[in-house]
């Protein structure tokens, strides 16, 4: 369980929230406790889906149906609110480990454990189907183990994005390796699909591996549709025959869930018994339960207000705070709003002749989980504006307006509304991360307000009608090319082990998936991929598996804690090959947790370093202005702000000549936002960190410019530009 973030609510629907159990593409799951002391897993839906009426209707219908599921082996729904601003659903909290955690830790389960698992889960599925639901994601991560039997979770609710496989042809709902052939083919699966998935799950429990293997998603889906399952190692005839029936390609040939209960003769454990599980698994369950019982008492949630960066001498700052000191984000109240420029006058003219001024907005996380990146980007934009305003004969003066979304999607949408309403805002740099970017895009698009993000790197964002969104940083897919070239284009590496840790969310999944998918297209090398569920803490088995499959190099996509664990395991095993982690891992946490094991790990990043030759002038200006070297993402924000300033200046003179008297509050000759959007789309700009040009169809960054770092002497050292393919 992770700690609550400052942006998380303290209570939801009568539950005091104690921590985060996980997060997916559609919501966050919290551990909550009612006033009566009962624990619950509370899933809170993200605002962008809560605002979708079709989604809300489906959520309402399925939440009501889920209440009707009546089985001791399916975790019951204990409460829901489908009509509120943030819809939520609560289920009973079960402290046991997942089946995937247990198998990853100790390997296959005994035959009796597998058959008891099958009988009780078939009863859970029969209850789900009787309620008119189809689970559609029966997998080891959705089964919790307790002393008296398993519990099926996450049923009847719209699938989260972190349970969706991105394929070359579209989206397949479910988890590859545990979904039926009809789903793998892109069709809708009924109750028979859940039986097939249960067969995959039981085969995994009995052998320690999925019956259709692992690897690239497309290949995995193909094997699910066309190949026979791999049941080698299952010697017990009854269990093998049962699995073969469950794994029939034809849905009509599979038994129903209710029939499985009769076909499996293994007796369920007694209420007080634990004999259905090996002793080591029982000990894991006991440890988990003890940890929950040891939860501290509930204290009031305190949100510490993070102050703005220390202003430079002479810098004007304007702060707006909600009444009583509590930060509230409304139409005109923001956690921190800073507007103005050094030396500007008090009349709003910024001292420019004729009062002509344009504003570049900075939409950033300044007080949330990515505040370091947000503040670095703010400083980069301010330097670009300083540079523009220092030019002789400039056609107007630029100012900066900064709004803090604190890393919260709801606040991000409101920040976008504030920028869109301000007629002097010509363009916006930001937002900082994927979720806040996605939440703001509709507003920016409706206003045709150009917005350029340098650090939201997911592979795709929803297309918009007016094309005002520019992804000015390489996506996770684009970064996979230099990762592959760095790790595989060397004589001592033929196979790349790829470890995708779902603790890293969609960023890790997309980076790992793209690296696995593109390796055979870019090199003659091969891959051996492994995916571990969020919350995995024991990496010895999976790293051992990667090395046993002759992996000569290793790429980890996940979070800093997982990367540190993997670093320690590879160091203990004296793995000599190149090791690389996703750039999201870079930071003090990785260095502190990994210790000496971090030495030699490398990173391909979308951001440059103050030590890069091209950044020398910028870095010197940054040190003079802020008293420190620029941090990651500062140069990239400086670049895109400079691009905006250049294109705005190019539009200003002809617009001024054609303007009518009395036009606009900031002087005549004001280019429209649509004109600036078109100019940015057609531009090419040589920046400090890369050349900026945008794809005409999706307005994503063109090119493979990236940067390379290595841990040396306990520090991240800049190595230079990342390798590019020849030709």
ABEGO torsion letter per residue (X at the ends): XBBBBAABBABBGGBBBAEBAEBBAAEBBBBBBBAAGBBBBBBBBBAAAAABAAAAAAAAAAAAAAAABBBAABBBBAEBBAABABBBBBBBBBABBBAAAAAAAAEBBBAAAAAAAAAAAAAAAAAAAAAGBBAGBBBAAABBBBAAEBBBBGBGBBBBAAABBBBAAEBBBEBBGABBAAAAAGBBBBAAAAAAAAAAAAAAAAAGBBAAEBEBAAAAAAAAAABBBBABGBABAAAAAAAAAAABABAAABBBAAAAAAABABBBBBAABAAABBAAAAAAAAAAAAAAAABBBBBBBBBBBBBBBBBBBGBBBBBBBBBGGBBBBBAABBABBBBEBBGBBAAGAGGBBGGBBBBBBBBBBAABAAAAAAAAAAAAAAAAAAAAAABBGBABBBBBBBBBAGGBAAAAAAAAAAAAABAABABBBOBABAAAAAAAAAAAAAAGBBBBBAABABABBBBBAAGABBBABBBAAAAAAAAAAAAABBAABABBBBBBBAAAEAAAAAAAAAAAAAAAAABABBBBBBBBBBGBABAAAAAAAAAAAGBABBBBBEBAAAAAAAAAAAAAAGBABBBBBBAAABEAAAAAAAEAAABGBBBBBABBBAABAAAAAAAAAAAAAAGBBBBBGAAAAAAAAAAAAAAAAAAAAAAAAABBBGBEAAEBGBBBAAAAAAAAAABBBBBAABBBBBBAAAGBBBEABBBBBBBBGGBBBBAEBBBBBBX
